[in-house]
């Protein structure tokens, strides 16, 4: 049931305009790992910048620490990640998305 809710949440978030973040000098994603934690999920993302250096980001979605977060859903992508959740405080779906743009 939770998996179905999570997949539905991702589908709805993708239909809505996500809050998207990108690092202009990001060449590619080296690794992305999703971990389920108590009350939510977290992402461990490592990218390689255009100058060859590593950059990391570790977003967290949890109902334990944040009262306006329910039904967290995390997903690694080939070029970044998506995180989505239900915000009961304002009765809406919210999300955060990161995409690596390449060095073109």
Biopython code that builds the backbone (N, CA, C, O; Angstrom):
import numpy as np
from Bio.PDB.StructureBuilder import StructureBuilder

atoms = [
    (1, "UNK", "N", (0.817, -1.187, 0.000)),
    (1, "UNK", "CA", (0.000, 0.000, 0.000)),
    (1, "UNK", "C", (0.868, 1.261, 0.000)),
    (1, "UNK", "O", (0.598, 2.198, -0.751)),
    (2, "UNK", "N", (1.939, 1.289, 0.864)),
    (2, "UNK", "CA", (2.822, 2.458, 0.902)),
    (2, "UNK", "C", (3.511, 2.672, -0.442)),
    (2, "UNK", "O", (3.704, 3.806, -0.882)),
    (3, "UNK", "N", (3.885, 1.550, -1.096)),
    (3, "UNK", "CA", (4.547, 1.683, -2.392)),
    (3, "UNK", "C", (3.595, 2.308, -3.403)),
    (3, "UNK", "O", (3.996, 3.157, -4.199)),
    (4, "UNK", "N", (2.337, 1.889, -3.371)),
    (4, "UNK", "CA", (1.339, 2.441, -4.291)),
    (4, "UNK", "C", (1.126, 3.928, -4.014)),
    (4, "UNK", "O", (1.012, 4.726, -4.944)),
    (5, "UNK", "N", (1.073, 4.302, -2.724)),
    (5, "UNK", "CA", (0.935, 5.718, -2.374)),
    (5, "UNK", "C", (2.137, 6.497, -2.875)),
    (5, "UNK", "O", (1.994, 7.583, -3.436)),
    (6, "UNK", "N", (3.334, 5.931, -2.668)),
    (6, "UNK", "CA", (4.560, 6.601, -3.109)),
    (6, "UNK", "C", (4.599, 6.795, -4.612)),
    (6, "UNK", "O", (4.946, 7.874, -5.092)),
    (7, "UNK", "N", (4.243, 5.752, -5.360)),
    (7, "UNK", "CA", (4.242, 5.856, -6.825)),
    (7, "UNK", "C", (3.197, 6.867, -7.298)),
    (7, "UNK", "O", (3.443, 7.627, -8.234)),
    (8, "UNK", "N", (2.042, 6.874, -6.656)),
    (8, "UNK", "CA", (1.013, 7.856, -6.997)),
    (8, "UNK", "C", (1.499, 9.260, -6.703)),
    (8, "UNK", "O", (1.270, 10.183, -7.485)),
    (9, "UNK", "N", (2.182, 9.422, -5.559)),
    (9, "UNK", "CA", (2.717, 10.724, -5.185)),
    (9, "UNK", "C", (3.734, 11.211, -6.212)),
    (9, "UNK", "O", (3.700, 12.379, -6.600)),
    (10, "UNK", "N", (4.638, 10.340, -6.659)),
    (10, "UNK", "CA", (5.624, 10.726, -7.675)),
    (10, "UNK", "C", (4.917, 11.126, -8.968)),
    (10, "UNK", "O", (5.267, 12.134, -9.581)),
    (11, "UNK", "N", (3.929, 10.342, -9.381)),
    (11, "UNK", "CA", (3.209, 10.653, -10.623)),
    (11, "UNK", "C", (2.537, 12.019, -10.527)),
    (11, "UNK", "O", (2.603, 12.805, -11.472)),
    (12, "UNK", "N", (1.896, 12.308, -9.408)),
    (12, "UNK", "CA", (1.240, 13.607, -9.241)),
    (12, "UNK", "C", (2.252, 14.739, -9.203)),
    (12, "UNK", "O", (1.995, 15.815, -9.743)),
    (13, "UNK", "N", (3.390, 14.513, -8.579)),
    (13, "UNK", "CA", (4.408, 15.554, -8.512)),
    (13, "UNK", "C", (4.987, 15.859, -9.879)),
    (13, "UNK", "O", (5.279, 17.012, -10.194)),
    (14, "UNK", "N", (5.151, 14.839, -10.683)),
    (14, "UNK", "CA", (5.699, 15.057, -12.016)),
    (14, "UNK", "C", (4.724, 15.825, -12.899)),
    (14, "UNK", "O", (5.137, 16.513, -13.833)),
    (15, "UNK", "N", (3.433, 15.710, -12.606)),
    (15, "UNK", "CA", (2.442, 16.468, -13.362)),
    (15, "UNK", "C", (2.430, 17.930, -12.958)),
    (15, "UNK", "O", (2.119, 18.799, -13.774)),
    (16, "UNK", "N", (2.765, 18.209, -11.703)),
    (16, "UNK", "CA", (2.843, 19.587, -11.223)),
    (16, "UNK", "C", (4.233, 20.127, -11.493)),
    (16, "UNK", "O", (5.183, 19.350, -11.585)),
    (17, "UNK", "N", (4.375, 21.415, -11.620)),
    (17, "UNK", "CA", (5.686, 22.018, -11.857)),
    (17, "UNK", "C", (6.539, 21.873, -10.598)),
    (17, "UNK", "O", (6.209, 22.455, -9.565)),
    (18, "UNK", "N", (7.637, 21.104, -10.666)),
    (18, "UNK", "CA", (8.456, 20.891, -9.482)),
    (18, "UNK", "C", (9.391, 22.064, -9.212)),
    (18, "UNK", "O", (9.711, 22.847, -10.106)),
    (19, "UNK", "N", (9.818, 22.164, -7.957)),
    (19, "UNK", "CA", (10.889, 23.093, -7.609)),
    (19, "UNK", "C", (12.173, 22.413, -8.051)),
    (19, "UNK", "O", (12.555, 21.396, -7.472)),
    (20, "UNK", "N", (12.840, 22.940, -9.050)),
    (20, "UNK", "CA", (14.006, 22.285, -9.627)),
    (20, "UNK", "C", (15.269, 23.069, -9.325)),
    (20, "UNK", "O", (15.316, 24.291, -9.464)),
    (21, "UNK", "N", (16.290, 22.335, -8.908)),
    (21, "UNK", "CA", (17.586, 22.928, -8.614)),
    (21, "UNK", "C", (18.624, 22.282, -9.506)),
    (21, "UNK", "O", (18.562, 21.078, -9.754)),
    (22, "UNK", "N", (19.568, 23.054, -9.987)),
    (22, "UNK", "CA", (20.659, 22.486, -10.770)),
    (22, "UNK", "C", (21.928, 23.265, -10.498)),
    (22, "UNK", "O", (21.901, 24.441, -10.136)),
    (23, "UNK", "N", (23.032, 22.579, -10.681)),
    (23, "UNK", "CA", (24.341, 23.205, -10.526)),
    (23, "UNK", "C", (24.888, 23.386, -11.937)),
    (23, "UNK", "O", (25.132, 22.393, -12.623)),
    (24, "UNK", "N", (25.090, 24.634, -12.397)),
    (24, "UNK", "CA", (25.474, 24.879, -13.783)),
    (24, "UNK", "C", (26.737, 24.148, -14.226)),
    (24, "UNK", "O", (26.868, 23.804, -15.400)),
    (25, "UNK", "N", (27.669, 23.906, -13.303)),
    (25, "UNK", "CA", (28.917, 23.270, -13.711)),
    (25, "UNK", "C", (28.912, 21.759, -13.501)),
    (25, "UNK", "O", (29.974, 21.138, -13.500)),
    (26, "UNK", "N", (27.743, 21.159, -13.322)),
    (26, "UNK", "CA", (27.632, 19.717, -13.078)),
    (26, "UNK", "C", (27.784, 18.939, -14.383)),
    (26, "UNK", "O", (26.999, 19.123, -15.314)),
    (27, "UNK", "N", (28.789, 18.072, -14.450)),
    (27, "UNK", "CA", (29.018, 17.263, -15.646)),
    (27, "UNK", "C", (28.127, 16.023, -15.651)),
    (27, "UNK", "O", (27.413, 15.773, -16.621)),
    (28, "UNK", "N", (28.169, 15.248, -14.569)),
    (28, "UNK", "CA", (27.336, 14.043, -14.503)),
    (28, "UNK", "C", (27.176, 13.566, -13.064)),
    (28, "UNK", "O", (27.924, 13.965, -12.171)),
    (29, "UNK", "N", (26.189, 12.711, -12.863)),
    (29, "UNK", "CA", (25.945, 12.104, -11.563)),
    (29, "UNK", "C", (26.871, 10.905, -11.411)),
    (29, "UNK", "O", (26.858, 9.991, -12.235)),
    (30, "UNK", "N", (27.672, 10.916, -10.354)),
    (30, "UNK", "CA", (28.551, 9.773, -10.083)),
    (30, "UNK", "C", (27.783, 8.681, -9.351)),
    (30, "UNK", "O", (27.916, 7.501, -9.673)),
    (31, "UNK", "N", (26.971, 9.079, -8.356)),
    (31, "UNK", "CA", (26.165, 8.096, -7.634)),
    (31, "UNK", "C", (24.956, 8.767, -7.003)),
    (31, "UNK", "O", (24.972, 9.954, -6.679)),
    (32, "UNK", "N", (23.919, 7.976, -6.841)),
    (32, "UNK", "CA", (22.713, 8.426, -6.150)),
    (32, "UNK", "C", (22.160, 7.214, -5.413)),
    (32, "UNK", "O", (21.921, 6.165, -6.011)),
    (33, "UNK", "N", (21.960, 7.371, -4.104)),
    (33, "UNK", "CA", (21.453, 6.279, -3.292)),
    (33, "UNK", "C", (20.248, 6.755, -2.499)),
    (33, "UNK", "O", (20.291, 7.802, -1.853)),
    (34, "UNK", "N", (19.182, 5.983, -2.552)),
    (34, "UNK", "CA", (17.979, 6.260, -1.759)),
    (34, "UNK", "C", (17.994, 5.331, -0.554)),
    (34, "UNK", "O", (18.264, 4.137, -0.686)),
    (35, "UNK", "N", (17.701, 5.885, 0.630)),
    (35, "UNK", "CA", (17.625, 5.081, 1.850)),
    (35, "UNK", "C", (16.316, 5.388, 2.556)),
    (35, "UNK", "O", (15.980, 6.551, 2.779)),
    (36, "UNK", "N", (15.577, 4.340, 2.908)),
    (36, "UNK", "CA", (14.363, 4.526, 3.700)),
    (36, "UNK", "C", (14.771, 4.667, 5.157)),
    (36, "UNK", "O", (15.580, 3.887, 5.658)),
    (37, "UNK", "N", (14.211, 5.660, 5.836)),
    (37, "UNK", "CA", (14.491, 5.903, 7.243)),
    (37, "UNK", "C", (13.164, 6.020, 7.991)),
    (37, "UNK", "O", (12.106, 6.086, 7.365)),
    (38, "UNK", "N", (13.210, 6.045, 9.301)),
    (38, "UNK", "CA", (11.997, 6.177, 10.099)),
    (38, "UNK", "C", (11.229, 7.426, 9.686)),
    (38, "UNK", "O", (11.740, 8.541, 9.794)),
    (39, "UNK", "N", (10.021, 7.238, 9.221)),
    (39, "UNK", "CA", (9.170, 8.360, 8.861)),
    (39, "UNK", "C", (9.484, 9.006, 7.535)),
    (39, "UNK", "O", (8.959, 10.084, 7.254)),
    (40, "UNK", "N", (10.321, 8.398, 6.698)),
    (40, "UNK", "CA", (10.614, 9.028, 5.413)),
    (40, "UNK", "C", (11.736, 8.378, 4.637)),
    (40, "UNK", "O", (11.878, 7.155, 4.627)),
    (41, "UNK", "N", (12.543, 9.220, 3.978)),
    (41, "UNK", "CA", (13.617, 8.730, 3.134)),
    (41, "UNK", "C", (14.682, 9.808, 2.987)),
    (41, "UNK", "O", (14.448, 10.976, 3.297)),
    (42, "UNK", "N", (15.837, 9.407, 2.518)),
    (42, "UNK", "CA", (16.896, 10.377, 2.250)),
    (42, "UNK", "C", (17.649, 9.962, 0.993)),
    (42, "UNK", "O", (17.621, 8.804, 0.579)),
    (43, "UNK", "N", (18.317, 10.935, 0.405)),
    (43, "UNK", "CA", (19.106, 10.745, -0.812)),
    (43, "UNK", "C", (20.554, 11.102, -0.512)),
    (43, "UNK", "O", (20.833, 12.071, 0.194)),
    (44, "UNK", "N", (21.463, 10.320, -1.050)),
    (44, "UNK", "CA", (22.887, 10.656, -1.017)),
    (44, "UNK", "C", (23.324, 10.778, -2.473)),
    (44, "UNK", "O", (23.435, 9.779, -3.182)),
    (45, "UNK", "N", (23.569, 12.008, -2.908)),
    (45, "UNK", "CA", (23.904, 12.282, -4.306)),
    (45, "UNK", "C", (25.325, 12.804, -4.394)),
    (45, "UNK", "O", (25.715, 13.698, -3.642)),
    (46, "UNK", "N", (26.101, 12.243, -5.318)),
    (46, "UNK", "CA", (27.453, 12.738, -5.591)),
    (46, "UNK", "C", (27.536, 13.006, -7.086)),
    (46, "UNK", "O", (27.239, 12.131, -7.899)),
    (47, "UNK", "N", (27.946, 14.232, -7.447)),
    (47, "UNK", "CA", (28.108, 14.582, -8.852)),
    (47, "UNK", "C", (29.564, 14.951, -9.117)),
    (47, "UNK", "O", (30.317, 15.272, -8.198)),
    (48, "UNK", "N", (29.936, 14.900, -10.371)),
    (48, "UNK", "CA", (31.249, 15.358, -10.809)),
    (48, "UNK", "C", (31.035, 16.679, -11.544)),
    (48, "UNK", "O", (30.281, 16.755, -12.513)),
    (49, "UNK", "N", (31.712, 17.707, -11.064)),
    (49, "UNK", "CA", (31.611, 19.031, -11.658)),
    (49, "UNK", "C", (32.434, 19.085, -12.948)),
    (49, "UNK", "O", (33.244, 18.197, -13.215)),
    (50, "UNK", "N", (32.223, 20.115, -13.725)),
    (50, "UNK", "CA", (32.947, 20.256, -14.994)),
    (50, "UNK", "C", (34.451, 20.418, -14.793)),
    (50, "UNK", "O", (35.231, 20.123, -15.698)),
    (51, "UNK", "N", (34.865, 20.886, -13.612)),
    (51, "UNK", "CA", (36.303, 21.008, -13.337)),
    (51, "UNK", "C", (36.898, 19.718, -12.763)),
    (51, "UNK", "O", (38.075, 19.684, -12.404)),
    (52, "UNK", "N", (36.080, 18.647, -12.677)),
    (52, "UNK", "CA", (36.560, 17.351, -12.201)),
    (52, "UNK", "C", (36.401, 17.120, -10.706)),
    (52, "UNK", "O", (36.688, 16.022, -10.227)),
    (53, "UNK", "N", (35.952, 18.121, -9.956)),
    (53, "UNK", "CA", (35.778, 17.954, -8.517)),
    (53, "UNK", "C", (34.434, 17.312, -8.201)),
    (53, "UNK", "O", (33.497, 17.368, -8.997)),
    (54, "UNK", "N", (34.361, 16.699, -7.015)),
    (54, "UNK", "CA", (33.116, 16.097, -6.550)),
    (54, "UNK", "C", (32.273, 17.126, -5.802)),
    (54, "UNK", "O", (32.808, 18.021, -5.147)),
    (55, "UNK", "N", (30.957, 16.992, -5.904)),
    (55, "UNK", "CA", (30.010, 17.819, -5.165)),
    (55, "UNK", "C", (28.941, 16.889, -4.641)),
    (55, "UNK", "O", (28.475, 16.011, -5.368)),
    (56, "UNK", "N", (28.541, 17.065, -3.385)),
    (56, "UNK", "CA", (27.525, 16.171, -2.830)),
    (56, "UNK", "C", (26.355, 16.949, -2.250)),
    (56, "UNK", "O", (26.489, 18.102, -1.840)),
    (57, "UNK", "N", (25.215, 16.294, -2.226)),
    (57, "UNK", "CA", (23.986, 16.862, -1.675)),
    (57, "UNK", "C", (23.268, 15.706, -0.990)),
    (57, "UNK", "O", (23.210, 14.600, -1.527)),
    (58, "UNK", "N", (22.718, 15.967, 0.201)),
    (58, "UNK", "CA", (22.064, 14.917, 0.975)),
    (58, "UNK", "C", (20.697, 15.372, 1.486)),
    (58, "UNK", "O", (20.526, 15.574, 2.688)),
    (59, "UNK", "N", (19.724, 15.535, 0.588)),
    (59, "UNK", "CA", (18.400, 15.969, 1.032)),
    (59, "UNK", "C", (17.692, 14.874, 1.834)),
    (59, "UNK", "O", (17.921, 13.680, 1.637)),
    (60, "UNK", "N", (16.833, 15.321, 2.734)),
    (60, "UNK", "CA", (16.146, 14.438, 3.660)),
    (60, "UNK", "C", (14.664, 14.775, 3.669)),
    (60, "UNK", "O", (14.295, 15.949, 3.660)),
    (61, "UNK", "N", (13.825, 13.773, 3.685)),
    (61, "UNK", "CA", (12.385, 13.963, 3.819)),
    (61, "UNK", "C", (11.932, 13.061, 4.953)),
    (61, "UNK", "O", (12.021, 11.838, 4.843)),
    (62, "UNK", "N", (11.446, 13.647, 6.042)),
    (62, "UNK", "CA", (11.027, 12.838, 7.181)),
    (62, "UNK", "C", (9.836, 13.452, 7.901)),
    (62, "UNK", "O", (9.743, 14.670, 8.055)),
    (63, "UNK", "N", (8.938, 12.597, 8.335)),
    (63, "UNK", "CA", (7.781, 13.041, 9.100)),
    (63, "UNK", "C", (8.127, 13.164, 10.581)),
    (63, "UNK", "O", (7.336, 13.699, 11.358)),
    (64, "UNK", "N", (9.296, 12.674, 10.977)),
    (64, "UNK", "CA", (9.706, 12.702, 12.375)),
    (64, "UNK", "C", (10.102, 14.118, 12.803)),
    (64, "UNK", "O", (9.713, 14.563, 13.883)),
    (65, "UNK", "N", (10.860, 14.825, 11.981)),
    (65, "UNK", "CA", (11.375, 16.140, 12.329)),
    (65, "UNK", "C", (10.538, 17.304, 11.815)),
    (65, "UNK", "O", (10.705, 18.433, 12.276)),
    (66, "UNK", "N", (9.656, 17.051, 10.885)),
    (66, "UNK", "CA", (8.913, 18.133, 10.247)),
    (66, "UNK", "C", (7.415, 17.868, 10.347)),
    (66, "UNK", "O", (6.936, 16.884, 9.783)),
    (67, "UNK", "N", (6.657, 18.717, 11.049)),
    (67, "UNK", "CA", (5.228, 18.465, 11.235)),
    (67, "UNK", "C", (4.406, 18.604, 9.953)),
    (67, "UNK", "O", (3.311, 18.047, 9.866)),
    (68, "UNK", "N", (4.902, 19.320, 8.979)),
    (68, "UNK", "CA", (4.142, 19.529, 7.742)),
    (68, "UNK", "C", (4.642, 18.622, 6.617)),
    (68, "UNK", "O", (4.638, 19.018, 5.452)),
    (69, "UNK", "N", (5.068, 17.423, 6.959)),
    (69, "UNK", "CA", (5.538, 16.455, 5.971)),
    (69, "UNK", "C", (4.858, 15.117, 6.242)),
    (69, "UNK", "O", (4.912, 14.598, 7.356)),
    (70, "UNK", "N", (4.218, 14.565, 5.213)),
    (70, "UNK", "CA", (3.635, 13.229, 5.283)),
    (70, "UNK", "C", (3.927, 12.502, 3.984)),
    (70, "UNK", "O", (4.091, 13.127, 2.936)),
    (71, "UNK", "N", (3.991, 11.185, 4.056)),
    (71, "UNK", "CA", (4.129, 10.322, 2.878)),
    (71, "UNK", "C", (5.306, 10.711, 1.989)),
    (71, "UNK", "O", (5.129, 10.993, 0.804)),
    (72, "UNK", "N", (6.495, 10.725, 2.559)),
    (72, "UNK", "CA", (7.703, 11.046, 1.789)),
    (72, "UNK", "C", (7.959, 9.993, 0.716)),
    (72, "UNK", "O", (7.693, 8.808, 0.914)),
    (73, "UNK", "N", (8.471, 10.439, -0.402)),
    (73, "UNK", "CA", (8.828, 9.547, -1.494)),
    (73, "UNK", "C", (10.099, 10.088, -2.146)),
    (73, "UNK", "O", (10.129, 11.231, -2.603)),
    (74, "UNK", "N", (11.147, 9.265, -2.185)),
    (74, "UNK", "CA", (12.421, 9.667, -2.790)),
    (74, "UNK", "C", (12.694, 8.787, -4.004)),
    (74, "UNK", "O", (12.346, 7.606, -4.017)),
    (75, "UNK", "N", (13.315, 9.369, -5.016)),
    (75, "UNK", "CA", (13.626, 8.624, -6.240)),
    (75, "UNK", "C", (14.929, 9.139, -6.833)),
    (75, "UNK", "O", (15.082, 10.339, -7.060)),
    (76, "UNK", "N", (15.874, 8.226, -7.085)),
    (76, "UNK", "CA", (17.098, 8.584, -7.797)),
    (76, "UNK", "C", (16.829, 8.523, -9.300)),
    (76, "UNK", "O", (16.116, 7.641, -9.780)),
    (77, "UNK", "N", (17.409, 9.473, -10.033)),
    (77, "UNK", "CA", (17.292, 9.531, -11.491)),
    (77, "UNK", "C", (18.682, 9.422, -12.091)),
    (77, "UNK", "O", (19.674, 9.552, -11.374)),
    (78, "UNK", "N", (18.770, 9.191, -13.370)),
    (78, "UNK", "CA", (20.083, 9.108, -14.017)),
    (78, "UNK", "C", (20.811, 10.447, -13.975)),
    (78, "UNK", "O", (22.041, 10.479, -14.023)),
    (79, "UNK", "N", (20.064, 11.565, -13.884)),
    (79, "UNK", "CA", (20.694, 12.887, -13.856)),
    (79, "UNK", "C", (20.405, 13.661, -12.566)),
    (79, "UNK", "O", (20.602, 14.876, -12.528)),
    (80, "UNK", "N", (19.941, 12.983, -11.510)),
    (80, "UNK", "CA", (19.661, 13.681, -10.256)),
    (80, "UNK", "C", (18.691, 12.924, -9.379)),
    (80, "UNK", "O", (18.805, 11.707, -9.227)),
    (81, "UNK", "N", (17.717, 13.648, -8.788)),
    (81, "UNK", "CA", (16.748, 13.014, -7.899)),
    (81, "UNK", "C", (15.442, 13.804, -7.863)),
    (81, "UNK", "O", (15.385, 14.963, -8.275)),
    (82, "UNK", "N", (14.398, 13.147, -7.360)),
    (82, "UNK", "CA", (13.117, 13.772, -7.041)),
    (82, "UNK", "C", (12.750, 13.366, -5.623)),
    (82, "UNK", "O", (12.925, 12.207, -5.247)),
    (83, "UNK", "N", (12.244, 14.302, -4.834)),
    (83, "UNK", "CA", (11.678, 14.013, -3.524)),
    (83, "UNK", "C", (10.304, 14.657, -3.489)),
    (83, "UNK", "O", (10.145, 15.818, -3.867)),
    (84, "UNK", "N", (9.312, 13.902, -3.035)),
    (84, "UNK", "CA", (7.964, 14.437, -2.935)),
    (84, "UNK", "C", (7.338, 14.111, -1.597)),
    (84, "UNK", "O", (7.690, 13.113, -0.968)),
    (85, "UNK", "N", (6.401, 14.956, -1.155)),
    (85, "UNK", "CA", (5.699, 14.722, 0.100)),
    (85, "UNK", "C", (4.371, 15.471, 0.095)),
    (85, "UNK", "O", (4.165, 16.409, -0.676)),
    (86, "UNK", "N", (3.477, 15.029, 0.976)),
    (86, "UNK", "CA", (2.212, 15.708, 1.203)),
    (86, "UNK", "C", (2.416, 16.680, 2.355)),
    (86, "UNK", "O", (2.958, 16.310, 3.397)),
    (87, "UNK", "N", (1.982, 17.927, 2.169)),
    (87, "UNK", "CA", (2.075, 18.949, 3.208)),
    (87, "UNK", "C", (0.681, 19.165, 3.782)),
    (87, "UNK", "O", (-0.128, 19.872, 3.180)),
    (88, "UNK", "N", (0.379, 18.558, 4.958)),
    (88, "UNK", "CA", (-0.961, 18.688, 5.528)),
    (88, "UNK", "C", (-1.240, 20.091, 6.072)),
    (88, "UNK", "O", (-2.399, 20.453, 6.275)),
    (89, "UNK", "N", (-0.204, 20.874, 6.307)),
    (89, "UNK", "CA", (-0.395, 22.233, 6.838)),
    (89, "UNK", "C", (-1.060, 23.151, 5.808)),
    (89, "UNK", "O", (-1.838, 24.032, 6.173)),
    (90, "UNK", "N", (-0.755, 22.945, 4.524)),
    (90, "UNK", "CA", (-1.372, 23.757, 3.475)),
    (90, "UNK", "C", (-2.147, 22.903, 2.473)),
    (90, "UNK", "O", (-2.596, 23.399, 1.439)),
    (91, "UNK", "N", (-2.302, 21.599, 2.791)),
    (91, "UNK", "CA", (-3.100, 20.675, 1.986)),
    (91, "UNK", "C", (-2.680, 20.643, 0.522)),
    (91, "UNK", "O", (-3.500, 20.842, -0.374)),
    (92, "UNK", "N", (-1.388, 20.388, 0.288)),
    (92, "UNK", "CA", (-0.904, 20.325, -1.088)),
    (92, "UNK", "C", (0.282, 19.375, -1.201)),
    (92, "UNK", "O", (0.934, 19.058, -0.206)),
    (93, "UNK", "N", (0.551, 18.926, -2.419)),
    (93, "UNK", "CA", (1.739, 18.130, -2.699)),
    (93, "UNK", "C", (2.908, 19.074, -2.909)),
    (93, "UNK", "O", (2.764, 20.113, -3.554)),
    (94, "UNK", "N", (4.065, 18.719, -2.367)),
    (94, "UNK", "CA", (5.262, 19.535, -2.542)),
    (94, "UNK", "C", (6.388, 18.631, -3.016)),
    (94, "UNK", "O", (6.338, 17.414, -2.835)),
    (95, "UNK", "N", (7.395, 19.228, -3.620)),
    (95, "UNK", "CA", (8.520, 18.413, -4.061)),
    (95, "UNK", "C", (9.777, 19.232, -4.253)),
    (95, "UNK", "O", (9.749, 20.461, -4.311)),
    (96, "UNK", "N", (10.876, 18.512, -4.348)),
    (96, "UNK", "CA", (12.175, 19.086, -4.659)),
    (96, "UNK", "C", (12.810, 18.187, -5.704)),
    (96, "UNK", "O", (12.723, 16.962, -5.613)),
    (97, "UNK", "N", (13.437, 18.781, -6.677)),
    (97, "UNK", "CA", (14.041, 18.024, -7.767)),
    (97, "UNK", "C", (15.404, 18.620, -8.090)),
    (97, "UNK", "O", (15.565, 19.840, -8.076)),
    (98, "UNK", "N", (16.378, 17.778, -8.378)),
    (98, "UNK", "CA", (17.709, 18.222, -8.777)),
    (98, "UNK", "C", (18.070, 17.550, -10.085)),
    (98, "UNK", "O", (17.843, 16.352, -10.255)),
    (99, "UNK", "N", (18.630, 18.308, -11.007)),
    (99, "UNK", "CA", (19.069, 17.749, -12.291)),
    (99, "UNK", "C", (20.448, 18.300, -12.655)),
    (99, "UNK", "O", (20.698, 19.500, -12.543)),
    (100, "UNK", "N", (21.317, 17.431, -13.083)),
    (100, "UNK", "CA", (22.656, 17.788, -13.522)),
    (100, "UNK", "C", (22.582, 18.173, -14.998)),
    (100, "UNK", "O", (22.171, 17.362, -15.828)),
    (101, "UNK", "N", (22.973, 19.397, -15.329)),
    (101, "UNK", "CA", (22.785, 19.924, -16.681)),
    (101, "UNK", "C", (23.849, 19.519, -17.700)),
    (101, "UNK", "O", (23.638, 19.688, -18.900)),
    (102, "UNK", "N", (24.975, 18.993, -17.254)),
    (102, "UNK", "CA", (26.065, 18.700, -18.179)),
    (102, "UNK", "C", (26.927, 19.934, -18.410)),
    (102, "UNK", "O", (26.605, 21.025, -17.939)),
    (103, "UNK", "N", (28.015, 19.754, -19.134)),
    (103, "UNK", "CA", (28.978, 20.857, -19.321)),
    (103, "UNK", "C", (28.890, 21.495, -20.702)),
    (103, "UNK", "O", (29.791, 22.239, -21.090)),
    (104, "UNK", "N", (27.846, 21.226, -21.436)),
    (104, "UNK", "CA", (27.695, 21.729, -22.787)),
    (104, "UNK", "C", (27.800, 23.150, -22.901)),
    (104, "UNK", "O", (27.688, 23.691, -24.001)),
]
sb = StructureBuilder()
sb.init_structure("model")
sb.init_model(0)
sb.init_chain("A")
sb.init_seg("    ")
for serial, (resi, resn, name, xyz) in enumerate(atoms, 1):
    if name == "N":
        sb.init_residue(resn, " ", resi, " ")
    sb.init_atom(name, np.array(xyz, "f"), 0.0, 1.0, " ", f" {name:<3s}", serial, name[0])
structure = sb.get_structure()
